Amino acid sequence: MTPIKPIQIGLINITRKRVATWQTHNVQLASFNVASLRVTWFRSATLLGCLLTAASHLEKAFVGCEGRIVTMNGAVYGRTFSSSPKRRRRRSVMSFEMVRLDRGSSEPLYQQLYRQIREELESGSFDSSASRVPSSRVLATTLGISRPTVNQAYSKLLVEGYFQTRKRSGIFVTDHLPATFLKAARPAMTARTEHFPRVARRVTRMTDFRSGRQLDVGIGGPPSVTLVAGLPAVDEFPIAVWERLRAQVLAKKGAHLLRYASSRGEIELRKAIAAYLCDFRGANCHPDQVVVVGGMQQAMLACALALINEGDVAWIEDPVFHQARNVLAFVGAKTSPRPIDREGLVIGKCSRRNSPKLILVTPSHQFPLGVTMSLKRRKSLIEFAESGDGYILEDDYDSEFRFDGPPLPCLQGLDNAGRVIYCGTMSKILYPSLRLGFLVAPPQLVDTLVKVRAVMDQHSPAIDQATLARFITEGFFLSHVKRIRELYAQRRVFFIEQFQKWLGDYFDLEVTPAGLHFVAWLRRGEDLPLFMRAREQTGVWSRPLSFFCIKALLDPAFVFGFAAWPQAQIEQGLAKLASAVKQLKQRGAGNGSSSRIHAFSPATSPYWPPTAVPIN
Ligand SMILES: Cc1ncc(COP(=O)(O)O)c(C=O)c1O
């Protein structure tokens, strides 16, 4: 123990270099050993406050350092890695006991395995002292599945930064887990309730592997430059106009707007929507065919519930908007992912028994690849649906935003067979939390869809519907669309320039004539883990294309949104991402898992350029 020396106490200023300065009262009070960061004092009731302040100064001084401050037996101890014995993290092998694979599920086995491991990691319930992952051979034997299945799940976890490889040691849970990993202390739960609450099959067969913050997009925190696709410029929405119109409709209609409303939607709104679609989207419809819904998500769910029995075949594009996929799983459809070529969804031959009851497509601007469906393919698709007594759900989510060439009429306008259900949303044009959208059904389906809609939530908020009707009929809607289209056109050009500047060495940006996002193809597959890491570090969350893929094996790429941020922020986001990648590259991070990428996303994909996949 260091002998007690007269020292000054009062203000302690300890820098990260462990320098201590004590000032004011000259009192022989305490000893301070800078080397061991150990402070000892004489107990004295009168000086206790002073000493506690000293302790708190020490604690503050060490925030962010590897060291740790403890107060014990009247002394403050500062511990650093050098002053305390190194504690090695035990690397026992994780057991993954929680994995339950369902061979009867439409979700592929590798995906089930990937999802369950990821959920386990995100739940924070695994034993953090066990970070080594069992070898694929061991896990395959334990679970009674093939090694390639395990390898495929592991590849995905490696690429997404949940696992990392160590030379000659194996695969480990990464030290820097993705930000979604929840470190918060969890309430104690019994082993029985922790993992497997009993839920309906329709939930477990959903392939949505996100959880926590990722799943609940509404708790994303303060606005930041995420460059995520699908977000509009909400700060450009004319709130004052909307508020004025809202006040006017309330003043005019009063309590009428507070009663239960029609499950079809307010008649003024249905008229306004039908007129807009006929004039500007080339649709062919009457207001009686319009049903107002709570956004595209609800339109898809209502159609799927109305038209699909458990086990019926449904087609979706692959890659696809992930919520469309969830909807089909939710209703028990046998989902058949269809490839995309330069003309849109590839139609294959299929037996009558396997003909799809519902086909979900984004013909104006395929999400996420951006392809516009050709006229020839549109006609073939309608004929195909008619021949199999199926229906097409046309998701026209962002068709207002076409920057080159004339606007394309919708698929519904070509349909003389009553096979297309046109669906639109206000999420991109106005703002997503409005939760208003609409569908235009063939006359024979309207009552069925209204019935289903009524059972879901009766109707959308009447005040918002009435306000929107006014917003459209008084011309604000069209002028807003025109104004933000111009704004997005500028942001789009700026994004392309800046992307070339900051990330042009890594990516080929695919510039399509429409929409609010781009697909950027990585030039070198081995850069994928670097970008996955950089996403976590920077919060620039542009999603990997593989997130939207079901069976499609596409070259590695990311989907970048550009619409929601002013130019300065776009530049800031891209620069941040580029600088994080540069630093990671210098540190040699992320190279360990490059060999795995090819198994998951081969450079010579048979899929793009396209080939039709035969259907059984
Ligand atoms: C393809 C596609 N459809 C629809 C939507 C919007 O859905 P909603 O109206 O439920 O907000 C999105 C959102 O990003 C989308 O990407």
The ligand as an SDF file (V2000), in Angstrom:
LIG
                    3D

 16 16  0  0  0  0  0  0  0  0999 V2000
  -43.8450   -2.9530  -53.0950 C   0  0  0  0  0  0  0  0  0  0  0  0
  -44.5150   -2.1660  -52.0130 C   0  0  0  0  0  0  0  0  0  0  0  0
  -45.8430   -2.1520  -51.9340 N   0  0  0  0  0  0  0  0  0  0  0  0
  -46.4750   -1.4220  -50.9880 C   0  0  0  0  0  0  0  0  0  0  0  0
  -45.7920   -0.6760  -50.0770 C   0  0  0  0  0  0  0  0  0  0  0  0
  -46.5040    0.2290  -49.1020 C   0  0  0  0  0  0  0  0  0  0  0  0
  -47.3500   -0.3960  -48.3180 O   0  0  0  0  0  0  0  0  0  0  0  0
  -48.3380    0.4020  -47.3510 P   0  0  0  0  0  0  0  0  0  0  0  0
  -49.3990    1.0640  -48.1650 O   0  0  0  0  0  0  0  0  0  0  0  0
  -48.9010   -0.7020  -46.5160 O   0  0  0  0  0  0  0  0  0  0  0  0
  -47.5510    1.4080  -46.5820 O   0  0  0  0  0  0  0  0  0  0  0  0
  -44.4180   -0.7040  -50.0890 C   0  0  0  0  0  0  0  0  0  0  0  0
  -43.6640    0.0180  -49.0540 C   0  0  0  0  0  0  0  0  0  0  0  0
  -42.4840    0.1660  -49.0490 O   0  0  0  0  0  0  0  0  0  0  0  0
  -43.7610   -1.4420  -51.0930 C   0  0  0  0  0  0  0  0  0  0  0  0
  -42.4330   -1.4420  -51.1680 O   0  0  0  0  0  0  0  0  0  0  0  0
  1  2  1  0
  2  3  1  0
  2 15  2  0
  3  4  2  0
  4  5  1  0
  5  6  1  0
  5 12  2  0
  6  7  1  0
  7  8  1  0
  8  9  2  0
  8 10  1  0
  8 11  1  0
 12 13  1  0
 12 15  1  0
 13 14  2  0
 15 16  1  0
M  END
$$$$
